[in-house]
Amino acid sequence: TFFINGFSNIPHGKYYYVFLSLVYAVTVFGNSFIMCIICLARRLHTAKYIVVFHLAFSDLCGSSALIPKLIDMFLFDYQYISYEACLANMFFVFHFMNLQSLTLLVLAFDRVIAICLPLKYHAIITKSAMFLIIAAMWIFSVAIFAIVIGLLTRLSFCGSTVVNSYFCDHGPIYRLACNDNSLNQIMAHICFGLLMCLPLIFIIISYVCIAVALLKITHGGDRTKAMKTCTSHLMLVAIFYLPSLSINILAITTSLNTNTRIINNSLSQTMPPMLNPIIYTLKTDEVMQSIKY
């Protein structure tokens, strides 16, 4: 078994986990609400909203893989977890976090085609194309995290099994190994570059293309209307990527206190799934009109 340490020497630390349980309640309600609206409103039965539905589903599953286990461990003092359960927990937390990242990339692709190639939009962005892309995302994500978890099974844990994190985190676990863990370290860097940095680079390139296309629009009203369709997506991208990237950069450049790292990482994993449905509801006219009618 592993012992998930959580906070060290913080009085009233349990209140933070009570806060996360409230975050989870809002996340479940918000994402379930968005999924219901998309299912019930016929005007939202489009290729784009298949991807938005998938984002809400990934947010809901990602939070469900993480927060209930946190509540069980730290509010009910059950911090021991079996080896198999730990690896399963790690797989699902990272898998759904990766799906959130890839789904934001697909939504950026949707905006590029809508603004840069509007006449070809309905020929390129079809329901079948979106289902194929989502299926490819799942296959890719399951395969890469199966490799990550598989590489952990070759490690021996003959010393401490205390994990200095708030869940079965990959880095703190492979560092506990007695034998060579260099392959796991390389895989961690590959995953960070491939699954976090690369999608963000493609999203930035997408918005450079969108900016160039918007500059070519002569009528100010049309330009504002086109920009408005991107605001909700840009906000989701900023909320998801900026905290995660800043924490990882800080971890590389400075020695982060364990408690600081736990608070920063847990907020960056739990807040975006809560905020995404709120932003999509308030900032997207199609969703607001569907709710009204």
Buried (B, 14 or more C-beta within 10 A) or exposed (E): EBEBBBBEEEEEBBEBBEEBEEBBEBBBEBBBBBBEBBEEBEEBEBBBBBBBBBBBBBBBBBBBBBBEBBBBBBEEEEBEBEBEBBBBBBBBBBBBBBBBBBBBBBBBBBBBBBBBEEEEBEEBBBEEEBBEBBEEBBEBBBEBBEEBBEBBEEBEBEEEBEBBBBBBBBBBBBBBBEEEBEEBBEBBEEBBEEBBBEBBEBBEEBBEBBEEBBEEBEEEEEBEEBBEBBEBBBBBBEBBBEBBBEBBEBBEEEEBEBBEBBBBBBBBBBBBBBBBBEBBBEBBEBBBEBEEE
